[in-house]
């Protein structure tokens, strides 16, 4: 029993050391200034999650005017000292909209031309229909001096901790997918490459996604898997999320990515020349993703070996070995290798 207690304490201490946090009480005026100067940033993949309805936005402003407690905003520190919003996007964006401030560089969070005009207020009924500019100067000054608690995860914290914090704090009505979280946590040149390649016409012409996956990072994650499986097929352990996180961490700051870009585009262009349209299998209305990923990696392995892929025999997409290794529940190293190597054989 004593040994069990020691083991549990050691496990707890190990993971607590991976977390380094601090907190600040900042005025609303200071938070707005920090957003305007890019000291507080909202990751592009996270911006579309601003979904609060106007009555909820108005209720937040009413709470701030009344001095009621507001939940803390969670941010993560970047290497350059800036902060990424982790939890609190709805609150931050509501404040910015009321103040008519655009989020720098954002195509969606533009509030200057569409500021919040308060709706029906439960207590401050006289404030209904008013915008920030309609408020008397003393009230505007008072509002700007209201303080919000900002909980900060430092850049000393483990990247897996950052990933888990994003995932847990955004597990509500606006839950982010693993890839959306990844694009927030592992930003850098490699992530930019993934996002660029995911919208290339050649790639988009191949990929047919269901409606729920059109804007959730699925297309970007397939690009990531292409590189991760191509480079780490022997290291894959079946834990997809952790495997992809580790790969993003390893490559996140690389800048010499021209060969990666060329290989991906050459691969999708060849596959497009073979198929001439969307990658689908008879009886399947959307792209079978496991099979699609394996085929891309298989073709790329041929190129990397210094050879040219060949057009396979008609009906190759129904190859029994390839299909059986690509079905649901096949995310193990043996099954991944089986479908990748079979793809390589089919195109050799």
Rosetta silent file (secondary structure, phi, psi, omega in degrees, C-alpha in Angstrom):
SEQUENCE: XXXXXXXXXXXXXXXXXXXXXXXXXXXXXXXXXXXXXXXXXXXXXXXXXXXXXXXXXXXXXXXXXXXXXXXXXXXXXXXXXXXXXXXXXXXXXXXXXXXXXXXXXXXXXXXXXXXXXXXXXXXXXXXXXXXXXXXXXXXXXXXXXXXXXXXXXXXXXXXXXXXXXXXXXXXXXXXXXXXXXXXXXXXXXXXXXXXXXXXXXXXXXXXXXXXXXXXXXXXXXXXXXXXXXXXXXXXXXXXXXXXXXXXXXXXXXXXXXXXXXXXXXXXXXXXXXXXXXXXXXXXXXXXXXXXXXXXXXXXXXXXXXXXXXXXXXXXXXXXXXXXXXXXXXXXXXXXXXXXXXXXXXXXX
SCORE:     score description
SCORE:     0.000 S_00000001
   1 L     0.000  -42.008 -179.610    0.000    0.000    0.000 S_00000001
   2 H   -62.276  -41.153  178.907    2.837    2.389    0.894 S_00000001
   3 H   -64.048  -36.574  178.401    4.509    1.740   -2.447 S_00000001
   4 H   -62.145  -41.609  179.623    1.225    2.477   -4.247 S_00000001
   5 H   -63.926  -43.258  179.383    0.994    5.851   -2.505 S_00000001
   6 H   -62.287  -43.724 -179.767    4.597    6.694   -3.454 S_00000001
   7 H   -63.120  -42.495  179.845    3.975    5.695   -7.087 S_00000001
   8 H   -65.222  -41.365  179.868    0.817    7.775   -7.285 S_00000001
   9 H   -65.240  -40.214  179.327    2.549   10.796   -5.752 S_00000001
  10 H   -64.180  -40.483  178.642    5.481   10.432   -8.165 S_00000001
  11 H   -64.208  -43.013  179.836    3.099   10.277  -11.138 S_00000001
  12 H   -64.041  -45.890 -178.401    1.226   13.350   -9.911 S_00000001
  13 H   -61.915  -39.021 -179.857    4.439   15.302   -9.273 S_00000001
  14 H   -60.131  -46.330 -176.837    5.787   14.441  -12.729 S_00000001
  15 H   -77.497  -29.260  176.647    2.748   15.815  -14.520 S_00000001
  16 H   -67.875  -33.350  178.493    2.390   18.850  -12.246 S_00000001
  17 H   -66.396  -21.832  179.698    5.981   19.828  -13.117 S_00000001
  18 L   -78.417   -7.918 -177.253    4.922   19.907  -16.768 S_00000001
  19 L  -111.931  126.025  177.222    2.458   22.719  -15.978 S_00000001
  20 L  -129.543  114.035 -175.460    3.642   26.269  -15.315 S_00000001
  21 E  -128.652  160.606  174.341    0.941   28.892  -14.798 S_00000001
  22 E  -148.943  173.268  176.130    0.523   32.444  -13.572 S_00000001
  23 E  -144.585  154.883  178.267   -2.355   34.913  -13.492 S_00000001
  24 E  -137.123  147.609  170.019   -2.941   38.621  -13.991 S_00000001
  25 E  -102.698  110.126 -176.035   -5.854   40.932  -13.331 S_00000001
  26 E  -114.803  143.821  176.558   -6.073   43.135  -16.407 S_00000001
  27 E   -72.088  155.685  176.674   -8.451   45.964  -17.173 S_00000001
  28 H   -58.833  -39.607  178.600  -10.764   45.640  -20.155 S_00000001
  29 H   -58.622  -41.670 -179.278   -9.014   48.641  -21.662 S_00000001
  30 H   -69.503  -38.878  177.928   -5.657   46.825  -21.390 S_00000001
  31 H   -62.543  -43.752  178.349   -7.058   43.608  -22.882 S_00000001
  32 H   -62.279  -43.107  179.244   -8.445   45.542  -25.852 S_00000001
  33 H   -61.348  -41.556 -177.778   -5.096   47.303  -26.318 S_00000001
  34 H   -67.613  -34.331  175.722   -3.227   43.980  -26.218 S_00000001
  35 H   -67.734  -45.586 -178.760   -5.493   42.493  -28.884 S_00000001
  36 H   -60.433  -32.995 -178.201   -5.062   45.566  -31.113 S_00000001
  37 L   -95.964    9.769  176.391   -1.266   45.314  -30.813 S_00000001
  38 L    69.461   17.617  175.113   -1.250   41.537  -31.410 S_00000001
  39 L   -77.854  -29.822  170.386   -0.014   40.782  -27.898 S_00000001
  40 E  -112.008  123.560 -172.893   -3.144   38.666  -27.404 S_00000001
  41 E  -120.310  149.931  174.430   -3.821   36.526  -30.461 S_00000001
  42 L  -116.226  116.178 -177.886   -6.661   34.362  -31.683 S_00000001
  43 L   -58.662  139.556 -177.383   -5.461   31.465  -33.870 S_00000001
  44 H   -53.630  -40.787 -177.458   -7.073   31.537  -37.345 S_00000001
  45 H   -70.008  -14.067 -176.948   -8.544   28.021  -37.027 S_00000001
  46 H   -94.053  -17.768 -169.786  -10.181   29.085  -33.755 S_00000001
  47 H   -66.514  -32.476 -177.703  -11.798   32.282  -35.050 S_00000001
  48 L   -71.149   -4.394 -178.416  -14.823   30.631  -36.638 S_00000001
  49 L   -84.845    1.087  176.641  -15.851   29.381  -33.204 S_00000001
  50 L   -74.296  104.335 -171.107  -17.239   32.797  -32.170 S_00000001
  51 L  -131.063    5.422 -179.497  -20.894   31.815  -31.995 S_00000001
  52 L   -59.559  136.678  174.845  -22.477   33.629  -29.068 S_00000001
  53 L   -76.080  159.431 -175.340  -25.898   34.997  -29.912 S_00000001
  54 H   -60.732  -37.076  176.765  -26.496   38.705  -29.364 S_00000001
  55 H   -60.294  -35.437  178.806  -28.640   38.253  -26.209 S_00000001
  56 H   -71.947  -39.624  176.426  -25.739   36.381  -24.588 S_00000001
  57 H   -60.550  -44.028 -179.921  -23.289   39.057  -25.724 S_00000001
  58 H   -63.192  -38.064 -179.953  -25.529   41.745  -24.228 S_00000001
  59 H   -64.500  -36.369  178.077  -25.762   39.804  -20.961 S_00000001
  60 H   -65.462  -45.919  179.810  -21.973   39.740  -20.678 S_00000001
  61 H   -62.752  -38.612  176.789  -21.700   43.509  -21.174 S_00000001
  62 H   -61.311  -42.312  178.901  -24.465   44.019  -18.602 S_00000001
  63 H   -61.843  -40.530  178.714  -22.518   41.859  -16.118 S_00000001
  64 H   -66.047  -41.201  178.291  -19.389   43.920  -16.734 S_00000001
  65 H   -63.467  -36.955 -179.071  -21.280   47.173  -16.251 S_00000001
  66 H   -80.663  -10.933 -179.120  -22.741   45.862  -12.998 S_00000001
  67 L    79.788   21.534  179.692  -19.338   44.654  -11.781 S_00000001
  68 L   -75.852  151.185 -179.365  -20.422   41.023  -11.541 S_00000001
  69 L   -64.015  139.093  178.824  -17.691   38.325  -11.500 S_00000001
  70 L  -119.178  137.562  178.506  -16.695   36.981  -14.913 S_00000001
  71 L   -56.785  149.911 -178.460  -14.905   33.618  -15.415 S_00000001
  72 L   -64.184  152.091  172.363  -11.176   33.854  -16.048 S_00000001
  73 E   -95.730  132.078  178.479   -9.774   33.942  -19.555 S_00000001
  74 E  -100.217  132.339  176.741   -7.144   31.255  -20.242 S_00000001
  75 E  -132.916  158.216  176.009   -4.197   32.053  -22.493 S_00000001
  76 E  -119.468  137.928 -176.484   -1.000   30.238  -23.483 S_00000001
  77 E   -84.232  133.426  174.469    2.339   32.011  -23.848 S_00000001
  78 L   -92.088  168.028 -177.349    4.238   31.821  -27.136 S_00000001
  79 L   -62.075  -27.303 -179.554    8.015   31.937  -27.469 S_00000001
  80 L   -87.827    6.430  177.215    7.839   35.575  -28.558 S_00000001
  81 L    91.371   -9.513  176.638    5.936   36.533  -25.403 S_00000001
  82 L   -74.189  165.411  179.688    2.533   36.917  -27.052 S_00000001
  83 E  -115.026  138.368  170.364   -0.516   35.101  -25.705 S_00000001
  84 E   -99.113  132.896  174.446   -2.874   32.756  -27.530 S_00000001
  85 E   -68.698  126.117  176.990   -6.475   32.704  -26.346 S_00000001
  86 E  -103.527  -52.062  177.377   -7.267   29.172  -25.152 S_00000001
  87 E  -136.683  126.573 -178.268  -10.564   29.655  -23.380 S_00000001
  88 L   130.258    9.601  179.733  -12.489   32.901  -23.397 S_00000001
  89 H   -55.357  -44.329 -177.643  -12.905   33.565  -27.100 S_00000001
  90 H   -61.745  -41.713 -179.240  -16.621   34.320  -26.689 S_00000001
  91 H   -69.504  -47.011 -178.847  -15.943   36.841  -23.909 S_00000001
  92 H   -61.459  -45.485 -177.488  -12.974   38.502  -25.614 S_00000001
  93 H   -69.156  -33.593  176.549  -14.777   38.808  -28.948 S_00000001
  94 H   -63.341  -43.849  178.145  -17.938   40.147  -27.303 S_00000001
  95 H   -62.331  -45.224  179.788  -15.895   42.882  -25.618 S_00000001
  96 H   -62.437  -40.444 -179.397  -14.131   43.699  -28.885 S_00000001
  97 H   -66.539  -39.566  179.302  -17.416   43.832  -30.743 S_00000001
  98 H   -65.593  -35.862  178.977  -18.933   46.173  -28.170 S_00000001
  99 L   -82.976   -2.393  179.494  -15.850   48.382  -28.418 S_00000001
 100 L    60.796   47.114 -178.340  -16.039   48.128  -32.257 S_00000001
 101 L  -115.029  127.087  175.357  -12.492   46.759  -32.536 S_00000001
 102 L   -77.200  147.158  170.907  -11.414   44.372  -35.333 S_00000001
 103 L   -78.180  122.702 -176.158   -9.176   41.411  -34.536 S_00000001
 104 L   -55.302  132.833  175.510   -5.920   42.168  -36.439 S_00000001
 105 L    76.539   -0.701 -177.419   -5.444   40.010  -39.512 S_00000001
 106 L   -91.579  138.686  176.377   -8.787   38.233  -39.178 S_00000001
 107 L   -87.178  -17.681 -174.747  -11.147   37.867  -42.103 S_00000001
 108 L  -109.207  -32.950 -174.866  -14.099   36.952  -39.885 S_00000001
 109 L   -94.135   64.616  178.829  -13.750   38.868  -36.619 S_00000001
 110 L  -108.384  111.409 -172.311  -14.375   42.335  -38.033 S_00000001
 111 L  -113.555  -10.505 -175.118  -16.464   44.357  -35.606 S_00000001
 112 L   -61.280  -37.520 -177.946  -15.738   47.996  -36.455 S_00000001
 113 L   -91.898   -7.451 -179.894  -18.525   48.130  -39.053 S_00000001
 114 L  -138.651   60.574 -177.253  -20.910   45.923  -37.086 S_00000001
 115 L   -69.040  158.011  179.425  -20.542   46.824  -33.395 S_00000001
 116 L   -72.276  128.680  170.634  -22.752   45.296  -30.752 S_00000001
 117 L  -109.764  122.252 -171.610  -25.862   47.268  -29.900 S_00000001
 118 L   -58.941  138.608  176.476  -27.201   46.054  -26.571 S_00000001
 119 L   -87.763 -158.575  178.807  -30.440   44.106  -26.619 S_00000001
 120 L   -66.033  124.929 -177.172  -33.055   43.885  -23.894 S_00000001
 121 L  -100.458  140.397 -176.621  -31.251   43.947  -20.538 S_00000001
 122 L   -70.894  -31.465 -179.083  -32.614   42.105  -17.526 S_00000001
 123 L  -118.831  -44.815 -177.088  -31.594   44.828  -15.058 S_00000001
 124 L   -91.184   67.074 -174.053  -30.200   47.821  -16.946 S_00000001
 125 H   -61.218  -29.430 -179.523  -33.284   48.347  -19.067 S_00000001
 126 H   -69.457  -14.579 -178.889  -32.280   51.930  -19.886 S_00000001
 127 H   -89.039   -7.677 -178.345  -29.182   50.638  -21.701 S_00000001
 128 L   -58.612  138.628  178.580  -31.176   48.636  -24.247 S_00000001
 129 L    77.680   -0.247 -178.394  -30.437   49.539  -27.884 S_00000001
 130 L   -88.190  144.849  169.758  -27.316   51.489  -26.908 S_00000001
 131 L  -100.709  171.776 -178.842  -23.896   51.011  -28.495 S_00000001
 132 H   -56.721  -42.357 -177.683  -20.605   51.785  -26.757 S_00000001
 133 H   -66.215  -17.680  179.799  -20.432   55.201  -28.418 S_00000001
 134 H   -82.882  -14.905 -176.447  -23.857   56.058  -26.993 S_00000001
 135 L   -74.822  145.304  174.452  -22.707   55.659  -23.387 S_00000001
 136 L   -60.209  150.132 -176.313  -21.779   58.730  -21.349 S_00000001
 137 H   -56.301  -43.538  179.678  -18.015   59.229  -21.016 S_00000001
 138 H   -59.602  -36.326  179.621  -17.914   58.436  -17.248 S_00000001
 139 H   -71.629  -38.313  176.892  -19.602   55.065  -17.869 S_00000001
 140 H   -62.208  -42.870  179.202  -17.229   54.291  -20.740 S_00000001
 141 H   -64.108  -42.532  178.288  -14.257   55.077  -18.516 S_00000001
 142 H   -60.684  -43.696 -179.152  -15.678   52.936  -15.716 S_00000001
 143 H   -63.555  -41.798  179.839  -16.237   50.012  -18.084 S_00000001
 144 H   -64.067  -22.811 -178.786  -12.693   50.261  -19.427 S_00000001
 145 L   -92.257   -3.251  176.481  -11.334   50.024  -15.887 S_00000001
 146 L   -63.332  142.465 -177.353  -13.194   46.803  -15.029 S_00000001
 147 E  -103.270  143.961  172.709  -10.769   43.977  -14.348 S_00000001
 148 E  -123.212  141.408  176.165  -10.756   40.442  -15.717 S_00000001
 149 E   -79.644  129.599  177.199   -8.654   37.580  -14.395 S_00000001
 150 E  -116.492  114.463  178.666   -6.298   36.170  -17.066 S_00000001
 151 E   -91.108  126.005 -170.947   -4.853   32.722  -16.297 S_00000001
 152 E  -115.099  124.278  170.636   -1.585   32.220  -18.180 S_00000001
 153 E   -92.232  118.469 -171.873    0.003   28.929  -19.205 S_00000001
 154 L   -76.879  166.718  178.665    3.679   29.764  -19.674 S_00000001
 155 L   -73.339   -4.001  175.329    5.895   28.702  -22.559 S_00000001
 156 L   -79.858  -15.116 -177.998    7.750   26.493  -20.069 S_00000001
 157 L   -72.276  146.862  178.693    4.804   24.124  -20.011 S_00000001
 158 L   -58.482  143.731 -178.890    4.976   20.884  -21.967 S_00000001
 159 H   -63.721  -31.934  177.245    3.379   21.044  -25.436 S_00000001
 160 H   -65.952  -32.310  176.616    1.160   18.092  -24.596 S_00000001
 161 H   -65.408  -43.177  177.891   -0.135   20.124  -21.642 S_00000001
 162 H   -60.234  -45.551  179.852   -0.982   22.984  -24.008 S_00000001
 163 H   -60.204  -45.518 -177.285   -2.756   20.580  -26.349 S_00000001
 164 H   -67.758  -34.187  178.322   -4.726   19.020  -23.493 S_00000001
 165 H   -65.740  -45.648  175.615   -5.656   22.438  -22.095 S_00000001
 166 H   -57.301  -48.123 -174.871   -7.041   23.553  -25.448 S_00000001
 167 H   -62.922  -45.905 -176.062   -8.924   20.281  -25.825 S_00000001
 168 H   -70.538  -41.850 -176.505  -10.463   20.254  -22.343 S_00000001
 169 H   -75.029  -15.694  179.000  -11.404   23.914  -22.199 S_00000001
 170 L  -115.620   41.935 -178.433  -13.026   23.737  -25.616 S_00000001
 171 L  -104.600   24.500 -179.729  -15.070   20.586  -25.076 S_00000001
 172 L  -103.060 -139.143 -175.177  -18.415   22.341  -24.923 S_00000001
 173 L   -67.328  -18.972 -179.846  -20.830   23.551  -27.567 S_00000001
 174 L  -117.071   43.024 -175.096  -17.951   24.854  -29.706 S_00000001
 175 L   -57.822  134.755  176.115  -15.662   21.845  -29.320 S_00000001
 176 L   -90.246  146.971  173.421  -12.508   21.892  -31.421 S_00000001
 177 L   -78.000  168.226  179.961  -11.253   18.812  -33.227 S_00000001
 178 H   -57.733  -39.198 -178.875   -7.746   17.492  -32.557 S_00000001
 179 H   -71.791  -35.922  176.107   -6.433   19.136  -35.731 S_00000001
 180 H   -64.248  -38.944  176.551   -8.013   22.496  -34.907 S_00000001
 181 H   -65.640  -44.062  179.769   -6.332   22.327  -31.502 S_00000001
 182 H   -55.847  -43.350 -176.764   -3.062   21.321  -33.155 S_00000001
 183 H   -69.016  -20.158  174.238   -3.136   24.354  -35.441 S_00000001
 184 H   -81.106  -39.885 -171.650   -3.516   26.550  -32.346 S_00000001
 185 H   -85.590  -38.849 -172.693   -0.758   24.875  -30.315 S_00000001
 186 L  -109.004   45.722 -178.863    1.870   23.998  -32.934 S_00000001
 187 L   -69.462  147.274 -178.950    1.854   27.100  -35.084 S_00000001
 188 L   159.888 -174.932 -176.899    4.855   27.725  -37.302 S_00000001
 189 H   -58.368  -37.978 -177.899    6.104   27.311  -40.880 S_00000001
 190 H   -68.736  -40.159  176.600    5.212   23.604  -41.041 S_00000001
 191 H   -64.531  -37.366  176.589    1.650   24.229  -39.904 S_00000001
 192 H   -62.695  -40.176  177.216    1.395   27.004  -42.489 S_00000001
 193 H   -60.672  -45.222  179.503    2.543   24.525  -45.151 S_00000001
 194 H   -58.326  -46.794 -178.817   -0.165   22.060  -44.082 S_00000001
 195 H   -65.035  -38.853  178.860   -2.847   24.735  -44.280 S_00000001
 196 H   -64.217  -46.142 -177.167   -1.594   25.917  -47.696 S_00000001
 197 H   -67.823  -28.424 -177.018   -1.531   22.400  -49.174 S_00000001
 198 L   -70.603  -13.498 -179.524   -4.999   21.589  -47.823 S_00000001
 199 L  -114.968   11.102  177.160   -6.572   24.209  -50.092 S_00000001
 200 L   -69.792  142.979 -176.538   -4.679   23.481  -53.303 S_00000001
 201 H   -57.994  -39.207 -177.875   -7.041   22.737  -56.219 S_00000001
 202 H   -62.007  -42.145 -179.377   -5.407   19.367  -57.022 S_00000001
 203 H   -71.132  -46.016 -178.988   -5.913   18.104  -53.480 S_00000001
 204 H   -62.475  -31.589  179.288   -9.426   19.499  -53.076 S_00000001
 205 H   -68.007  -25.337 -179.890  -10.470   17.847  -56.345 S_00000001
 206 H   -84.269  -32.129 -167.539   -9.561   14.437  -54.893 S_00000001
 207 L   -94.978  121.407  176.162  -11.144   14.795  -51.469 S_00000001
 208 L  -115.303  106.524 -178.012  -14.892   14.339  -50.951 S_00000001
 209 L  -103.073  154.555  171.806  -15.827   14.966  -47.316 S_00000001
 210 L   -71.306  162.851 -174.915  -19.142   14.674  -45.515 S_00000001
 211 H   -58.462  -36.582 -176.525  -20.820   17.923  -44.455 S_00000001
 212 H   -71.952  -17.032 -178.168  -19.735   17.630  -40.808 S_00000001
 213 H  -104.687    5.946 -175.034  -16.051   17.387  -41.812 S_00000001
 214 L   -68.524  -33.483 -174.387  -15.904   20.251  -44.290 S_00000001
 215 L  -130.482   33.665 -176.678  -14.673   22.855  -41.790 S_00000001
 216 L  -117.377   15.468  178.589  -13.302   20.875  -38.849 S_00000001
 217 L    89.230    2.150 -178.390   -9.658   20.438  -39.848 S_00000001
 218 H   -61.227  -45.537 -178.650  -10.101   17.010  -41.474 S_00000001
 219 H   -62.987  -37.343  177.789   -8.527   18.061  -44.781 S_00000001
 220 H   -68.330  -38.744 -178.385   -5.543   19.565  -42.934 S_00000001
 221 H   -65.472  -33.970  177.332   -5.133   16.461  -40.777 S_00000001
 222 H   -64.221  -40.577  176.775   -4.899   14.242  -43.860 S_00000001
 223 H   -62.026  -44.217  177.790   -2.036   16.404  -45.140 S_00000001
 224 H   -59.850  -45.342  179.562   -0.345   16.093  -41.749 S_00000001
 225 H   -61.149  -36.849  177.789   -0.820   12.313  -41.792 S_00000001
 226 H   -52.374  -51.893 -178.281    0.745   12.176  -45.255 S_00000001
 227 H   -72.857  -41.124 -176.749    4.022   13.557  -43.927 S_00000001
 228 H   -65.776  -43.805  179.321    3.876   11.863  -40.522 S_00000001
 229 H   -71.634  -34.971  179.076    3.182    8.385  -41.937 S_00000001
 230 H   -63.896  -41.010 -177.376    5.696    8.883  -44.734 S_00000001
 231 H   -88.447  -25.231 -171.015    8.463    9.780  -42.266 S_00000001
 232 H  -130.013   34.938 -177.365    7.422    7.654  -39.294 S_00000001
 233 L   -57.180  -39.550 -177.606    5.715    4.510  -40.525 S_00000001
 234 L   -77.379  -16.667 -177.839    7.909    2.308  -38.316 S_00000001
 235 L   -94.078  -12.343 -175.899    7.379    4.522  -35.261 S_00000001
 236 L   -63.070  132.552 -176.944    3.576    4.574  -35.367 S_00000001
 237 L  -116.985   10.791  179.820    2.094    2.967  -32.252 S_00000001
 238 L    90.654  -13.086  178.719   -1.620    3.220  -32.993 S_00000001
 239 L   -93.755   87.656 -168.654   -2.084    6.335  -30.830 S_00000001
 240 H   -60.107  -49.618 -175.241   -2.919    8.695  -33.669 S_00000001
 241 H   -59.935  -49.352 -179.084   -3.377   11.948  -31.715 S_00000001
 242 H   -65.164  -38.501  179.737   -0.142   11.647  -29.722 S_00000001
 243 H   -61.974  -46.493 -179.531    1.774   10.483  -32.806 S_00000001
 244 H   -69.714  -36.790  176.345    0.646   13.483  -34.862 S_00000001
 245 H   -60.509  -46.470 -179.518    1.266   15.885  -31.963 S_00000001
 246 H   -61.019  -40.413 -178.957    4.852   14.627  -31.595 S_00000001
 247 H   -66.963  -41.889  177.131    5.440   14.997  -35.316 S_00000001
 248 H   -61.740  -40.357  179.693    4.092   18.555  -35.344 S_00000001
 249 H   -64.162  -41.374 -178.864    6.333   19.429  -32.402 S_00000001
 250 H   -65.260  -36.884 -171.194    9.400   18.000  -34.165 S_00000001
 251 H  -106.682   -2.594 -170.465    8.780   19.847  -37.433 S_00000001
 252 L   -53.898  -37.310 -174.629    6.927   22.949  -36.283 S_00000001
 253 L  -100.048    2.448  178.728    9.800   25.437  -36.678 S_00000001
 254 L   -63.382  143.384 -179.912   11.372   24.003  -39.845 S_00000001
 255 L  -118.085  -18.610 -179.675   11.639   26.494  -42.679 S_00000001
 256 L   -88.467   83.608 -170.435   13.230   24.436  -45.476 S_00000001
 257 L  -119.041   10.944 -176.474    9.984   22.910  -46.728 S_00000001
 258 H   -61.906  -40.859 -179.163   10.219   23.269  -50.500 S_00000001
 259 H   -67.646  -36.933  177.032   10.855   19.546  -51.055 S_00000001
 260 H   -61.754  -46.011  179.660    7.902   18.611  -48.840 S_00000001
 261 H   -60.954  -46.532 -178.119    5.628   20.898  -50.826 S_00000001
 262 H   -62.698  -43.200 -178.346    6.901   19.547  -54.145 S_00000001
 263 H   -64.585  -43.825 -179.822    6.504   15.892  -53.104 S_00000001
 264 H   -62.512  -47.579 -177.560    2.942   16.375  -51.854 S_00000001
 265 H   -65.987  -39.071  178.163    1.844   18.234  -54.985 S_00000001
 266 H   -63.294  -38.229 -179.508    3.552   15.732  -57.293 S_00000001
 267 H   -66.430  -49.576 -176.907    1.780   12.905  -55.458 S_00000001
 268 H   -69.733  -31.357  177.957   -1.725   14.397  -55.602 S_00000001
 269 H   -67.019  -40.306  178.172   -1.259   15.445  -59.232 S_00000001
 270 H   -65.643  -45.196 -179.614   -0.327   11.906  -60.228 S_00000001
 271 H   -62.478  -38.071  177.796   -3.260   10.419  -58.312 S_00000001
 272 H   -64.222  -36.673  178.629   -5.578   12.968  -59.923 S_00000001
 273 H   -67.257  -27.892  178.946   -4.267   11.942  -63.361 S_00000001
 274 H   -78.509  -42.980 -173.063   -5.125    8.321  -62.523 S_00000001
 275 H   -89.161  -43.576 -178.692   -8.599    8.969  -61.095 S_00000001
 276 L    76.353   18.377 -179.296   -9.680   12.088  -62.937 S_00000001
 277 L   177.450 -147.118 -177.850  -11.981   13.170  -60.120 S_00000001
 278 L   -76.070  144.079  177.324  -12.845   12.443  -56.497 S_00000001
 279 L   -80.457  103.190  179.050  -11.188    9.557  -54.670 S_00000001
 280 L  -139.729  162.894  178.381  -14.135    7.255  -53.894 S_00000001
 281 L  -118.730  147.429 -179.136  -14.848    3.537  -53.776 S_00000001
 282 L   -51.979  127.959  179.888  -17.903    1.800  -55.198 S_00000001
 283 L    87.853   -2.957  179.865  -20.732    2.001  -52.671 S_00000001
 284 L  -118.005  123.146 -173.431  -19.016    4.776  -50.662 S_00000001
 285 L   -85.478  -17.723  176.614  -20.294    8.326  -51.196 S_00000001
 286 L  -120.481  169.030 -179.351  -17.375   10.108  -49.527 S_00000001
 287 L   -65.990  125.714  173.927  -13.627    9.552  -49.689 S_00000001
 288 L   -72.358  104.372 -165.292  -12.551    6.522  -47.586 S_00000001
 289 H   -65.036  -43.893  179.604   -9.947    8.416  -45.601 S_00000001
 290 H   -57.799  -43.825 -179.630   -7.750    5.554  -44.347 S_00000001
 291 H   -67.661  -42.481  179.758   -7.423    4.217  -47.879 S_00000001
 292 H   -59.737  -47.602  179.213   -6.858    7.677  -49.341 S_00000001
 293 H   -59.867  -43.480 -177.595   -4.066    8.447  -46.852 S_00000001
 294 H   -65.063  -40.672  179.998   -2.388    5.095  -47.537 S_00000001
 295 H   -64.519  -43.566  177.900   -2.492    5.556  -51.303 S_00000001
 296 H   -60.054  -45.912 -179.272   -0.947    9.021  -51.055 S_00000001
 297 H   -66.175  -40.731  179.155    1.843    7.738  -48.805 S_00000001
 298 H   -59.946  -44.556  178.335    2.416    4.689  -51.022 S_00000001
 299 H   -64.153  -43.247 -179.207    2.847    6.843  -54.131 S_00000001
 300 H   -63.693  -34.123  177.485    5.138    9.259  -52.267 S_00000001
 301 H   -63.936  -35.889  177.344    7.329    6.341  -51.112 S_00000001
 302 H   -64.554  -45.183  178.204    7.836    5.396  -54.767 S_00000001
 303 H   -62.143  -42.869 -178.004    8.926    8.945  -55.586 S_00000001
 304 H   -65.015  -28.207  178.596   11.249    9.057  -52.585 S_00000001
 305 L   -79.114    0.071  178.475   12.902    5.843  -53.724 S_00000001
 306 L    86.212   15.718 -179.054   13.785    7.603  -56.975 S_00000001
 307 L  -112.301  172.181  177.412   11.222    5.766  -59.084 S_00000001
 308 L  -109.916  133.395  177.531    8.124    6.770  -60.999 S_00000001
 309 L   -68.675  153.554  179.434    4.677    5.420  -60.013 S_00000001
 310 L  -111.744  151.831  175.188    2.730    3.429  -62.604 S_00000001
 311 L   -70.294  122.526 -176.240   -0.966    3.537  -63.387 S_00000001
 312 L   -75.695  171.679  179.302   -2.428    0.445  -61.660 S_00000001
 313 L   -66.940  152.106  178.268   -4.800   -2.068  -63.183 S_00000001
 314 L   -55.858  136.879  179.622   -8.475   -1.174  -63.437 S_00000001
 315 L    89.370    7.641 -177.645  -10.340   -1.870  -60.191 S_00000001
 316 H   -58.485  -32.850 -177.600   -7.301   -1.287  -57.985 S_00000001
 317 H   -66.246  -14.976  177.646   -9.366    0.813  -55.527 S_00000001
 318 H  -102.287   10.313  179.026  -11.350   -2.361  -54.705 S_00000001
 319 L   -51.696  125.449 -171.573   -8.248   -4.440  -54.053 S_00000001
 320 H   -60.043  -42.976 -178.328   -9.247   -6.803  -51.258 S_00000001
 321 H   -66.404  -42.051  179.843   -6.020   -6.480  -49.265 S_00000001
 322 H   -65.598  -46.323 -177.570   -6.018   -2.685  -49.481 S_00000001
 323 H   -66.214  -43.458 -177.641   -9.689   -2.334  -48.564 S_00000001
 324 H   -65.115  -30.099  179.213   -9.576   -4.796  -45.665 S_00000001
 325 L   -85.617   -0.750 -176.416   -6.610   -2.965  -44.130 S_00000001
 326 L  -113.012    0.372 -175.880   -8.389    0.385  -44.504 S_00000001
 327 L   -75.805  172.224  179.457  -11.672   -0.287  -42.745 S_00000001
 328 L   -57.342  139.753  178.794  -12.806    1.178  -39.412 S_00000001
 329 L    85.582   17.883 -176.897  -10.754   -0.071  -36.483 S_00000001
 330 L  -110.424   21.711 -179.621   -7.559   -0.518  -38.500 S_00000001
 331 L   -87.124   63.897  171.841   -5.419    2.205  -36.879 S_00000001
 332 L  -123.668  161.221 -178.576   -2.673   -0.111  -35.689 S_00000001
 333 H   -59.839  -45.131  179.484    0.902   -0.227  -36.943 S_00000001
 334 H   -60.032  -41.688 -178.520    0.472   -3.586  -38.739 S_00000001
 335 H   -70.767  -38.818  177.440   -2.687   -2.429  -40.523 S_00000001
 336 H   -62.287  -47.895  179.059   -1.222    0.966  -41.439 S_00000001
 337 H   -61.120  -40.027 -177.424    1.894   -0.683  -42.856 S_00000001
 338 H   -61.458  -46.086 -177.439   -0.209   -3.247  -44.687 S_00000001
 339 H   -75.113  -32.875  176.979   -2.322   -0.673  -46.527 S_00000001
 340 H   -67.703  -48.706 -177.526    0.610    1.661  -47.243 S_00000001
 341 H   -67.785  -33.379  176.340    2.839   -1.114  -48.581 S_00000001
 342 H   -67.282  -39.022  176.055   -0.028   -2.610  -50.587 S_00000001
 343 H   -60.689  -43.895  179.340   -0.651    0.814  -52.123 S_00000001
 344 H   -59.758  -42.376  178.990    3.024    1.040  -52.984 S_00000001
 345 H   -62.390  -45.056 -176.677    2.828   -2.378  -54.675 S_00000001
 346 H   -62.707  -32.108 -177.370   -0.279   -1.447  -56.663 S_00000001
 347 L   -99.616    8.079  179.834    1.352    1.695  -58.068 S_00000001
 348 L   -98.613    0.000    0.000    4.791    0.099  -58.721 S_00000001
